[in-house]
Amino acid sequence: MLIFDEIQRAPEELLDNIIDIFDTAGAAPALTHAPHKTPVNTSLCIVIVISDLGATKLSPDMDRDTAKQVLNPN
């Protein structure tokens, strides 16, 4: 289980990397567990992301690009 609190403070590059870890689209797991380097099946992870940013503007039906446009209309 991973918990990210106040995710809005994370740099966008870090968020992209986190998304890449969990969005493997059938590829080998991107995470390993030391010391044995055992692959971690990221599809079995529970991820909790906490933020109050845009709480009244966002919808669970939005894709990432739409959400970014809503929060940063410029």
N, CA and C atoms as an extended XYZ file, in Angstrom:
222
Properties=species:S:1:pos:R:3:atomname:S:1:resname:S:1:resid:I:1 pbc="F F F"
N         0.844       -1.157        0.000 N   MET     1
C         0.000        0.000        0.000 CA  MET     1
C         0.901        1.235        0.000 C   MET     1
N         0.577        2.168       -0.864 N   LEU     2
C         1.295        3.440       -0.931 CA  LEU     2
C         0.305        4.567       -0.669 C   LEU     2
N         0.697        5.508        0.171 N   ILE     3
C        -0.139        6.668        0.458 CA  ILE     3
C         0.643        7.921        0.090 C   ILE     3
N         0.075        8.723       -0.790 N   PHE     4
C         0.670        9.998       -1.173 CA  PHE     4
C        -0.234       11.100       -0.620 C   PHE     4
N         0.270       11.852        0.347 N   ASP     5
C        -0.495       12.943        0.947 CA  ASP     5
C        -0.028       14.256        0.327 C   ASP     5
N        -0.967       15.168        0.115 N   GLU     6
C        -0.690       16.470       -0.498 CA  GLU     6
C         0.050       16.295       -1.826 C   GLU     6
N        -0.496       15.449       -2.674 N   ILE     7
C         0.127       15.119       -3.954 CA  ILE     7
C         0.292       16.348       -4.852 C   ILE     7
N        -0.504       17.378       -4.605 N   GLN     8
C        -0.423       18.586       -5.439 CA  GLN     8
C         0.931       19.276       -5.307 C   GLN     8
N         1.687       18.980       -4.272 N   ARG     9
C         2.999       19.601       -4.083 CA  ARG     9
C         4.110       18.867       -4.837 C   ARG     9
N         3.810       17.700       -5.360 N   ALA    10
C         4.822       16.924       -6.084 CA  ALA    10
C         5.049       17.529       -7.466 C   ALA    10
N         6.300       17.565       -7.916 N   PRO    11
C         6.579       18.061       -9.264 CA  PRO    11
C         5.907       17.165      -10.320 C   PRO    11
N         5.500       17.752      -11.415 N   GLU    12
C         4.809       17.004      -12.468 CA  GLU    12
C         5.670       15.860      -13.001 C   GLU    12
N         6.971       16.054      -13.071 N   GLU    13
C         7.866       14.992      -13.546 CA  GLU    13
C         7.801       13.767      -12.625 C   GLU    13
N         7.737       14.003      -11.325 N   LEU    14
C         7.607       12.897      -10.371 CA  LEU    14
C         6.275       12.181      -10.557 C   LEU    14
N         5.207       12.936      -10.756 N   LEU    15
C         3.898       12.322      -10.986 CA  LEU    15
C         3.903       11.467      -12.243 C   LEU    15
N         4.545       11.950      -13.297 N   ASP    16
C         4.647       11.164      -14.528 CA  ASP    16
C         5.372        9.847      -14.280 C   ASP    16
N         6.443        9.894      -13.493 N   ASN    17
C         7.193        8.673      -13.180 CA  ASN    17
C         6.358        7.696      -12.361 C   ASN    17
N         5.590        8.203      -11.416 N   ILE    18
C         4.717        7.346      -10.610 CA  ILE    18
C         3.674        6.680      -11.489 C   ILE    18
N         3.084        7.444      -12.398 N   ILE    19
C         2.082        6.888      -13.310 CA  ILE    19
C         2.704        5.803      -14.178 C   ILE    19
N         3.920        6.032      -14.662 N   ASP    20
C         4.595        5.026      -15.491 CA  ASP    20
C         4.807        3.722      -14.741 C   ASP    20
N         5.088        3.799      -13.445 N   ILE    21
C         5.299        2.591      -12.645 CA  ILE    21
C         4.032        1.734      -12.606 C   ILE    21
N         2.886        2.379      -12.474 N   PHE    22
C         1.641        1.637      -12.309 CA  PHE    22
C         0.904        1.396      -13.615 C   PHE    22
N         1.266        2.104      -14.671 N   ASP    23
C         0.618        1.940      -15.964 CA  ASP    23
C         1.560        1.187      -16.892 C   ASP    23
N         1.813       -0.076      -16.585 N   THR    24
C         2.786       -0.846      -17.351 CA  THR    24
C         2.202       -1.439      -18.625 C   THR    24
N         0.891       -1.469      -18.772 N   ALA    25
C         0.220       -1.972      -19.981 CA  ALA    25
C         0.765       -3.326      -20.416 C   ALA    25
N         0.839       -4.249      -19.462 N   GLY    26
C         1.266       -5.604      -19.789 CA  GLY    26
C         2.764       -5.836      -19.732 C   GLY    26
N         3.530       -4.776      -19.499 N   ALA    27
C         4.988       -4.928      -19.413 CA  ALA    27
C         5.366       -5.557      -18.074 C   ALA    27
N         6.626       -5.900      -17.943 N   ALA    28
C         7.127       -6.462      -16.684 CA  ALA    28
C         6.976       -5.429      -15.571 C   ALA    28
N         6.775       -5.877      -14.328 N   PRO    29
C         6.636       -4.930      -13.217 CA  PRO    29
C         7.851       -4.009      -13.108 C   PRO    29
N         7.586       -2.736      -12.829 N   ALA    30
C         8.662       -1.749      -12.753 CA  ALA    30
C         9.285       -1.665      -11.370 C   ALA    30
N         8.679       -2.295      -10.378 N   LEU    31
C         9.197       -2.244       -9.017 CA  LEU    31
C         9.812       -3.577       -8.636 C   LEU    31
N        10.869       -3.524       -7.849 N   THR    32
C        11.462       -4.747       -7.315 CA  THR    32
C        11.654       -4.578       -5.815 C   THR    32
N        11.719       -5.698       -5.107 N   HIS    33
C        11.889       -5.690       -3.659 CA  HIS    33
C        13.297       -6.159       -3.315 C   HIS    33
N        14.066       -5.285       -2.673 N   ALA    34
C        15.427       -5.649       -2.263 CA  ALA    34
C        15.338       -6.591       -1.066 C   ALA    34
N        16.258       -7.449       -0.784 N   PRO    35
C        17.555       -7.615       -1.444 CA  PRO    35
C        17.511       -8.622       -2.585 C   PRO    35
N        16.393       -9.299       -2.795 N   HIS    36
C        16.341      -10.376       -3.777 CA  HIS    36
C        15.906       -9.910       -5.166 C   HIS    36
N        15.573       -8.644       -5.296 N   LYS    37
C        15.124       -8.077       -6.579 CA  LYS    37
C        13.904       -8.813       -7.125 C   LYS    37
N        13.033       -9.214       -6.217 N   THR    38
C        11.799       -9.892       -6.592 CA  THR    38
C        10.855       -8.893       -7.254 C   THR    38
N        10.332       -9.175       -8.449 N   PRO    39
C         9.402       -8.249       -9.096 CA  PRO    39
C         8.125       -8.086       -8.277 C   PRO    39
N         7.610       -6.889       -8.260 N   VAL    40
C         6.363       -6.572       -7.568 CA  VAL    40
C         5.282       -6.380       -8.623 C   VAL    40
N         4.185       -7.106       -8.485 N   ASN    41
C         3.066       -6.950       -9.405 CA  ASN    41
C         2.311       -5.685       -9.014 C   ASN    41
N         2.545       -4.597       -9.745 N   THR    42
C         1.958       -3.313       -9.384 CA  THR    42
C         0.444       -3.285       -9.561 C   THR    42
N        -0.117       -4.243      -10.292 N   SER    43
C        -1.571       -4.270      -10.433 CA  SER    43
C        -2.246       -4.725       -9.139 C   SER    43
N        -1.471       -5.268       -8.193 N   LEU    44
C        -2.013       -5.691       -6.911 CA  LEU    44
C        -1.793       -4.652       -5.814 C   LEU    44
N        -1.181       -3.515       -6.139 N   CYS    45
C        -0.915       -2.468       -5.154 CA  CYS    45
C        -2.162       -1.631       -4.900 C   CYS    45
N        -2.263       -1.156       -3.687 N   ILE    46
C        -3.311       -0.198       -3.325 CA  ILE    46
C        -2.622        1.153       -3.216 C   ILE    46
N        -3.114        2.112       -3.985 N   VAL    47
C        -2.533        3.454       -3.987 CA  VAL    47
C        -3.599        4.434       -3.533 C   VAL    47
N        -3.265        5.217       -2.511 N   ILE    48
C        -4.179        6.244       -1.997 CA  ILE    48
C        -3.509        7.589       -2.220 C   ILE    48
N        -4.207        8.473       -2.935 N   VAL    49
C        -3.676        9.797       -3.235 CA  VAL    49
C        -4.597       10.818       -2.584 C   VAL    49
N        -4.007       11.690       -1.757 N   ILE    50
C        -4.792       12.665       -1.014 CA  ILE    50
C        -4.412       14.066       -1.473 C   ILE    50
N        -5.427       14.846       -1.813 N   SER    51
C        -5.217       16.234       -2.217 CA  SER    51
C        -6.544       16.970       -2.107 C   SER    51
N        -6.468       18.232       -1.791 N   ASP    52
C        -7.685       19.039       -1.804 CA  ASP    52
C        -7.708       19.953       -3.024 C   ASP    52
N        -6.713       19.854       -3.864 N   LEU    53
C        -6.613       20.684       -5.060 CA  LEU    53
C        -7.732       20.353       -6.036 C   LEU    53
N        -8.527       21.324       -6.370 N   GLY    54
C        -9.575       21.138       -7.356 CA  GLY    54
C       -10.702       20.239       -6.906 C   GLY    54
N       -10.891       20.121       -5.623 N   ALA    55
C       -11.898       19.191       -5.105 CA  ALA    55
C       -13.287       19.473       -5.662 C   ALA    55
N       -13.584       20.721       -5.946 N   THR    56
C       -14.910       21.045       -6.474 CA  THR    56
C       -14.926       21.134       -7.991 C   THR    56
N       -13.767       21.083       -8.638 N   LYS    57
C       -13.687       21.241      -10.093 CA  LYS    57
C       -13.525       19.928      -10.843 C   LYS    57
N       -13.012       18.902      -10.176 N   LEU    58
C       -12.661       17.666      -10.871 CA  LEU    58
C       -13.751       16.615      -10.756 C   LEU    58
N       -13.755       15.723      -11.722 N   SER    59
C       -14.714       14.630      -11.765 CA  SER    59
C       -13.950       13.325      -11.974 C   SER    59
N       -14.408       12.230      -11.379 N   PRO    60
C       -13.721       10.948      -11.580 CA  PRO    60
C       -13.749       10.482      -13.035 C   PRO    60
N       -14.637       11.047      -13.838 N   ASP    61
C       -14.759       10.654      -15.245 CA  ASP    61
C       -13.752       11.367      -16.150 C   ASP    61
N       -13.025       12.338      -15.625 N   MET    62
C       -12.067       13.100      -16.439 CA  MET    62
C       -10.799       12.299      -16.670 C   MET    62
N       -10.239       12.445      -17.885 N   ASP    63
C        -8.918       11.889      -18.110 CA  ASP    63
C        -7.890       12.916      -17.615 C   ASP    63
N        -6.638       12.545      -17.625 N   ARG    64
C        -5.600       13.398      -17.044 CA  ARG    64
C        -5.482       14.736      -17.772 C   ARG    64
N        -5.543       14.729      -19.100 N   ASP    65
C        -5.395       15.974      -19.864 CA  ASP    65
C        -6.537       16.943      -19.582 C   ASP    65
N        -7.754       16.422      -19.489 N   THR    66
C        -8.907       17.272      -19.186 CA  THR    66
C        -8.772       17.872      -17.793 C   THR    66
N        -8.345       17.075      -16.821 N   ALA    67
C        -8.170       17.574      -15.461 CA  ALA    67
C        -7.113       18.675      -15.414 C   ALA    67
N        -6.019       18.504      -16.158 N   LYS    68
C        -4.974       19.523      -16.186 CA  LYS    68
C        -5.505       20.823      -16.783 C   LYS    68
N        -6.357       20.723      -17.811 N   GLN    69
C        -6.929       21.938      -18.413 CA  GLN    69
C        -7.868       22.642      -17.455 C   GLN    69
N        -8.631       21.893      -16.671 N   VAL    70
C        -9.547       22.484      -15.710 CA  VAL    70
C        -8.767       23.233      -14.624 C   VAL    70
N        -7.685       22.634      -14.147 N   LEU    71
C        -6.912       23.245      -13.057 CA  LEU    71
C        -5.999       24.357      -13.537 C   LEU    71
N        -5.533       24.284      -14.779 N   ASN    72
C        -4.637       25.304      -15.348 CA  ASN    72
C        -5.170       25.736      -16.708 C   ASN    72
N        -6.183       26.587      -16.735 N   PRO    73
C        -6.812       26.939      -18.016 CA  PRO    73
C        -5.910       27.739      -18.954 C   PRO    73
N        -4.788       28.255      -18.502 N   ASN    74
C        -3.908       29.079      -19.372 CA  ASN    74
C        -3.097       28.215      -20.288 C   ASN    74
